[in-house]
Amino acid sequence: MDGSLLFDPQYLPIILATLIGFSVLAAALLVPVWRFLDREEKVAEKWTPDQIAEHIEKVRAEQAEKEAQDPSDEAFSDIGSEAPEDDPSAASERTS
């Protein structure tokens, strides 16, 4: 097979249409990914070690403020309050 068949002028429009179509499809698929990665990179630049430390301090301050407002330990204050009771007499023994 010689190379003259590949450069036949009747195949030129098909070759060009295929190349242009492939380029458009590649751009349509890759441009949104590229834009997303650029946005994520800009967001990541904001998270310097100093800003991470500030964020941790802010979270700890919020937790300390919350604990100062309500010193009771709510995580364990209502354990068993919604447990089903099998035997009513056992429930009265627990409360007395």
C-alpha positions as CSV (number, residue, x, y, z in Angstrom):
1,M,0.0,0.0,0.0
2,D,1.5,3.3,-1.0
3,G,1.0,6.6,0.8
4,S,-0.8,8.2,-2.1
5,L,-4.2,6.8,-1.0
6,L,-3.9,8.5,2.3
7,F,-3.5,11.9,0.7
8,D,-6.2,11.5,-1.9
9,P,-8.2,14.8,-2.1
10,Q,-11.5,13.0,-1.8
11,Y,-10.6,11.9,1.8
12,L,-9.4,15.3,2.9
13,P,-12.9,16.6,4.1
14,I,-13.4,13.4,6.1
15,I,-10.0,13.6,7.7
16,L,-10.5,17.3,8.5
17,A,-14.0,16.7,9.9
18,T,-12.7,13.9,12.1
19,L,-9.8,16.0,13.4
20,I,-12.0,19.0,14.1
21,G,-14.7,16.8,15.7
22,F,-12.2,15.1,17.9
23,S,-10.7,18.4,19.0
24,V,-14.1,19.8,19.8
25,L,-15.1,16.7,21.8
26,A,-11.8,16.7,23.7
27,A,-12.2,20.4,24.6
28,A,-15.8,19.9,25.7
29,L,-14.7,17.1,28.0
30,L,-11.5,18.5,29.3
31,V,-12.2,22.2,29.7
32,P,-14.6,21.7,32.7
33,V,-12.1,19.4,34.4
34,W,-9.4,22.0,33.9
35,R,-11.6,24.8,35.3
36,F,-12.5,22.6,38.3
37,L,-8.9,21.8,39.0
38,D,-8.0,25.5,38.8
39,R,-10.7,26.4,41.3
40,E,-9.6,23.7,43.7
41,E,-6.0,24.9,43.4
42,K,-6.9,28.4,44.3
43,V,-8.9,27.2,47.3
44,A,-6.0,25.0,48.4
45,E,-3.6,28.0,48.2
46,K,-5.7,29.6,51.0
47,W,-5.0,26.8,53.4
48,T,-1.5,27.8,54.6
49,P,-0.2,26.4,57.8
50,D,-0.9,29.7,59.6
51,Q,-4.5,29.7,58.4
52,I,-4.9,26.1,59.5
53,A,-3.7,27.0,62.9
54,E,-6.1,29.9,63.0
55,H,-9.0,27.6,62.0
56,I,-8.1,25.1,64.7
57,E,-8.0,27.9,67.3
58,K,-11.3,29.2,66.1
59,V,-12.9,25.8,66.4
60,R,-11.5,25.3,69.9
61,A,-12.7,28.7,71.0
62,E,-16.2,27.9,69.7
63,Q,-16.2,24.6,71.6
64,A,-14.9,26.3,74.8
65,E,-17.6,28.9,74.5
66,K,-20.3,26.2,74.0
67,E,-19.0,24.3,77.1
68,A,-19.0,27.5,79.1
69,Q,-22.6,28.2,78.2
70,D,-23.8,24.6,79.1
71,P,-21.3,23.0,81.5
72,S,-23.3,19.7,81.7
73,D,-22.1,16.9,79.6
74,E,-24.9,16.4,77.2
75,A,-23.3,13.5,75.4
76,F,-24.1,11.2,78.3
77,S,-27.0,12.9,80.0
78,D,-29.8,11.1,78.3
79,I,-28.4,7.6,78.0
80,G,-31.2,5.1,78.5
81,S,-34.0,7.7,78.5
82,E,-35.5,6.2,75.4
83,A,-34.7,2.5,76.0
84,P,-37.7,0.2,75.9
85,E,-38.7,-1.2,79.3
86,D,-39.5,-4.9,79.3
87,D,-40.5,-5.3,82.9
88,P,-42.3,-2.4,84.7
89,S,-41.2,-3.7,88.1
90,A,-37.5,-3.5,87.0
91,A,-38.0,0.1,86.0
92,S,-39.4,1.0,89.4
93,E,-36.3,-0.7,91.1
94,R,-34.0,1.4,88.9
95,T,-35.6,4.6,89.9
96,S,-35.7,3.9,93.6
